[in-house]
Amino acid sequence: ERPTRSLLNRKPYGRNEGLISGTMARNIIGQSLYQLIVTFFLLINGPDLFQGVIESHSLPLYADTFGPEYVASLVTNTVVFNTF
C-alpha cells in the first residue's frame, strides 16, 4: 500500500511525544477487558457449555479425561497462550 500525500507531508512527531496514543490505549484496554470477560465466562460456565460436546465423544480411552478438571485445564492453557 502506497503512502498518501497527507502522510508524507505531515510533520514528524516530537521526541517527547508518547509512544502509545489515546486511541491505542483505549483499544488495548478494550481488548484486554474483552479477553478477561471471555476467559472468566469460560472458566465459570465452561463445564456446563461443553458438557454436550464432551458426552458426544464415546472414546473409552478418554472417558475419564473429559471432566471439569480437563475443561479447567483447557481454559488455563488458553489464558497462558493469550498472555504470551
Buried (B, 14 or more C-beta within 10 A) or exposed (E): EEEEEEEEEEEEEEEEEEEEEEEEEEEEEEEEEEBEEEBEEBBEEBBEEBBEEBEEEEEEEEEEEBEEEBBBEEBEEBBEEEEE
